[in-house]
Amino acid sequence: MPGLVEKKRKRTDAAAVAKPTKSKKVKAASKDDGENDPQAQMLLLEQQILESPSNYPNITSLLKFLKSKDATQKVTAAVALCRVFCRLMAAERMVKQKTMDEEEIEQVDWLKTQYKEYGRQLGRLLASEELQSTSLTLLMRLVKEETSQDGRRAEQAWRTGIFADLVLGLVASADAAGAREEFMENFVEEHDDVRYFTFYAVANILARSPEGYDRQTLVSNALSLLLLIENAPDSDSQLEDWYGQTPEGRKHALLSLSSHRKTAQEAWLAIFRSAMTKDERKSILHHLTTRIVPWFTKPESLMDFLTDSYDAGGATSLLALSGLFYLIAEKNLDYPAFYTKLYSLLDDTLLHSKHRSRFFRLLETFMSSTHLPSAMVASFIKRLSRLALHAPPAAIVVVIPWVYNMLLRHRTCTFMIHREVRGAAQLKKLEAEGMDDPFSMDQLDPMETNAIDSSLWELETLASHYHPNVATLARIIQEQFTKKNYNMEDFLDHNYQGLIDAELGKEMKKTPVVEFEIPKRIITVEEGGLNDLGGLLQTAVEAL
């Protein structure tokens, strides 16, 4: 029995010794795995932070992981820190209380500093094509948590919290174009408060010009950001979609359309006060009446910008026309010598410009009044007819119907296409010697060009144009004006491709005759010597 007991004791002791040894090996192995696995380390750090305030210093370790070059580690650290700070904000661990002692207050200040640093690092990730979507999602999750607090703290969070860092990150980098589009599509266009404070943040950024950022880059990206905002509300009742806390009280700024417009106007004026490139100015003018003017409580404040753009000349002037016309028609803006400036836009580049259709739509409106002086209308008709001689076919088919409509509307200008010559002697002289065109292309004043005393011989010339569609259209001036008028929209979108497709799509009624025999001579004759073409070439060579 003693032997059995002794052996049993030994087995029990061996088992007892073996069990802890196995446990230590397992723990050691798991510790080694954690040290080799950064993701496991980050999750452990997160868990420890949430367990006890004494582990808050682990936040700095997670921030170090966020600076890692490895994208996976960055994402894991960013998500872990987002969960940490959301829990801390929900538990009001980052809010100073009256009952706190000095040590607790210092802890709150430290947490806020780390939180601010986290926001800045997420803002920098908006420039990363790989991580910008994740960064934007996390930032807006933090904004959601910040703005779900009490009313005063929520509004303050919109103005000075992480949302301001988010907007700064979007406008500070040229590589954040994808993030800006996603931000607009998923947040600004969906939530009225996000749009309101986006305008506020942009105005604030451009007003203070933060150090360390390129001013021109900020302006350029802020412009591209605001131009993505398409829909402006029309009444207070349309302000009903909120991302943060629902505003309370009828007098709340978020519930007032005029307040939204005032904030948007400040943002746009901040851009207008900044130096812009020519392309940026054109981009603004292109969207002015649809995406910018609806936000202005005082559209008259755009007058200086529009008049400067209109006086700039070229394509910029063409684009400024619609905005300027809006102010003239709707706000009674007085622009001296408007038609003189409009006449100066009819230059050699107009009919070759990609903004040609936009210009003719506006020109049709500007010249619609029957009270315009005939001499001035005749100058516009004559100048465009002259420019059409050197224009592409797609532009000529716009000019001819426009001239037809002008002649129909302003009957006194029909002298330009049919003027009786009185006296046989004068008629004989004209037939023998012809006449000098009294129209002056160099005269800048449309009232002094003598166009009304001229004729539209240019349209007669276009009736022999090489393109059959142009030639056919030009002949309408030679016929009776039985058509009421032409709808300009039917001609404005013509281009080379459309003209070619129309010709190729026609059914061939008769097979054309084609010369298939190769000529034996080009510049000489069979008897020897040069033919007419050869003589011209010889003369040209001798002239050199």
Secondary structure as the mmCIF struct_conf table of DSSP 4:
data_model
#
loop_
_struct_conf.conf_type_id
_struct_conf.id
_struct_conf.beg_label_comp_id
_struct_conf.beg_label_asym_id
_struct_conf.beg_label_seq_id
_struct_conf.end_label_comp_id
_struct_conf.end_label_asym_id
_struct_conf.end_label_seq_id
HELX_RH_AL_P HELX_RH_AL_P1 PRO A 2 ASN A 36
HELX_RH_AL_P HELX_RH_AL_P2 PRO A 38 GLU A 51
HELX_RH_3T_P HELX_RH_3T_P1 PRO A 53 ASN A 55
TURN_TY1_P TURN_TY1_P1 TYR A 56 PRO A 57
HELX_RH_AL_P HELX_RH_AL_P3 ASN A 58 LEU A 66
TURN_TY1_P TURN_TY1_P2 LYS A 67 LYS A 67
BEND BEND1 LYS A 69 LYS A 69
HELX_RH_AL_P HELX_RH_AL_P4 ALA A 71 ALA A 90
TURN_TY1_P TURN_TY1_P3 ALA A 91 MET A 94
BEND BEND2 VAL A 95 VAL A 95
TURN_TY1_P TURN_TY1_P4 LYS A 98 THR A 99
HELX_RH_AL_P HELX_RH_AL_P5 GLU A 102 LEU A 125
TURN_TY1_P TURN_TY1_P5 LEU A 126 ALA A 127
TURN_TY1_P TURN_TY1_P6 GLU A 129 LEU A 131
HELX_RH_AL_P HELX_RH_AL_P6 GLN A 132 GLU A 146
TURN_TY1_P TURN_TY1_P7 THR A 147 SER A 148
BEND BEND3 GLN A 149 GLN A 149
HELX_RH_AL_P HELX_RH_AL_P7 GLY A 151 THR A 160
BEND BEND4 GLY A 161 GLY A 161
HELX_RH_AL_P HELX_RH_AL_P8 ILE A 162 ALA A 172
HELX_RH_3T_P HELX_RH_3T_P2 ALA A 174 ALA A 176
HELX_RH_AL_P HELX_RH_AL_P9 ALA A 177 PHE A 183
HELX_RH_PI_P HELX_RH_PI_P1 MET A 184 VAL A 188
TURN_TY1_P TURN_TY1_P8 GLU A 189 GLU A 190
HELX_RH_AL_P HELX_RH_AL_P10 ASP A 192 ARG A 208
TURN_TY1_P TURN_TY1_P9 GLU A 211 GLY A 212
BEND BEND5 TYR A 213 TYR A 213
HELX_RH_AL_P HELX_RH_AL_P11 ARG A 215 LEU A 226
TURN_TY1_P TURN_TY1_P10 LEU A 227 LEU A 228
BEND BEND6 SER A 235 SER A 235
HELX_RH_3T_P HELX_RH_3T_P3 ASP A 236 GLN A 238
BEND BEND7 TYR A 243 GLN A 245
HELX_LH_PP_P HELX_LH_PP_P1 THR A 246 PRO A 247
BEND BEND8 GLY A 249 GLY A 249
TURN_TY1_P TURN_TY1_P11 ARG A 250 LYS A 251
HELX_RH_3T_P HELX_RH_3T_P4 ALA A 253 LEU A 255
HELX_RH_AL_P HELX_RH_AL_P12 LEU A 257 PHE A 272
TURN_TY1_P TURN_TY1_P12 ARG A 273 ARG A 273
BEND BEND9 SER A 274 SER A 274
HELX_RH_AL_P HELX_RH_AL_P13 LYS A 278 HIS A 287
HELX_RH_PI_P HELX_RH_PI_P2 LEU A 288 ILE A 292
HELX_RH_3T_P HELX_RH_3T_P5 VAL A 293 TRP A 295
BEND BEND10 THR A 297 THR A 297
HELX_RH_3T_P HELX_RH_3T_P6 PRO A 299 LEU A 302
HELX_RH_AL_P HELX_RH_AL_P14 MET A 303 ASP A 311
TURN_TY1_P TURN_TY1_P13 ALA A 312 ALA A 312
HELX_RH_AL_P HELX_RH_AL_P15 GLY A 314 LYS A 331
TURN_TY1_P TURN_TY1_P14 PRO A 336 ALA A 337
HELX_RH_AL_P HELX_RH_AL_P16 PHE A 338 SER A 344
TURN_TY1_P TURN_TY1_P15 LEU A 345 LEU A 345
BEND BEND11 ASP A 347 ASP A 347
TURN_TY1_P TURN_TY1_P16 ASP A 348 THR A 349
HELX_RH_3T_P HELX_RH_3T_P7 LEU A 350 HIS A 352
BEND BEND12 SER A 353 SER A 353
TURN_TY1_P TURN_TY1_P17 LYS A 354 HIS A 355
HELX_RH_AL_P HELX_RH_AL_P17 ARG A 356 PHE A 366
TURN_TY1_P TURN_TY1_P18 MET A 367 MET A 367
TURN_TY1_P TURN_TY1_P19 THR A 370 HIS A 371
BEND BEND13 LEU A 372 LEU A 372
HELX_RH_AL_P HELX_RH_AL_P18 SER A 374 ALA A 388
TURN_TY1_P TURN_TY1_P20 LEU A 389 HIS A 390
BEND BEND14 ALA A 391 ALA A 391
HELX_RH_AL_P HELX_RH_AL_P19 PRO A 393 ARG A 409
HELX_RH_3T_P HELX_RH_3T_P8 ARG A 411 MET A 416
TURN_TY1_P TURN_TY1_P21 ILE A 417 ILE A 417
HELX_LH_PP_P HELX_LH_PP_P2 GLU A 420 ARG A 422
BEND BEND15 GLY A 423 GLY A 423
HELX_RH_AL_P HELX_RH_AL_P20 ALA A 424 GLU A 433
TURN_TY1_P TURN_TY1_P22 MET A 441 ASP A 442
TURN_TY1_P TURN_TY1_P23 PRO A 446 MET A 447
BEND BEND16 GLU A 448 THR A 449
HELX_RH_3T_P HELX_RH_3T_P9 ALA A 451 ASP A 453
BEND BEND17 SER A 454 SER A 454
HELX_RH_AL_P HELX_RH_AL_P21 TRP A 457 LEU A 462
TURN_TY1_P TURN_TY1_P24 ALA A 463 SER A 464
BEND BEND18 TYR A 466 HIS A 467
HELX_RH_AL_P HELX_RH_AL_P22 PRO A 468 ALA A 474
HELX_RH_3T_P HELX_RH_3T_P10 ARG A 475 GLN A 478
BEND BEND19 GLU A 479 GLU A 479
BEND BEND20 LYS A 483 LYS A 483
HELX_RH_3T_P HELX_RH_3T_P11 MET A 488 ASP A 490
TURN_TY1_P TURN_TY1_P25 PHE A 491 ASP A 493
HELX_RH_AL_P HELX_RH_AL_P23 TYR A 496 LEU A 504
TURN_TY1_P TURN_TY1_P26 GLY A 505 GLY A 505
BEND BEND21 LYS A 506 LYS A 506
BEND BEND22 LYS A 509 LYS A 510
HELX_LH_PP_P HELX_LH_PP_P3 THR A 511 VAL A 513
BEND BEND23 GLU A 517 GLU A 517
HELX_LH_PP_P HELX_LH_PP_P4 ILE A 518 PRO A 519
BEND BEND24 LYS A 520 LYS A 520
BEND BEND25 ILE A 522 ILE A 523
STRN STRN1 THR A 524 THR A 524
TURN_TY1_P TURN_TY1_P27 GLU A 526 GLU A 527
BEND BEND26 GLY A 528 GLY A 529
STRN STRN2 LEU A 530 LEU A 530
HELX_RH_AL_P HELX_RH_AL_P24 ASP A 532 ALA A 543
#
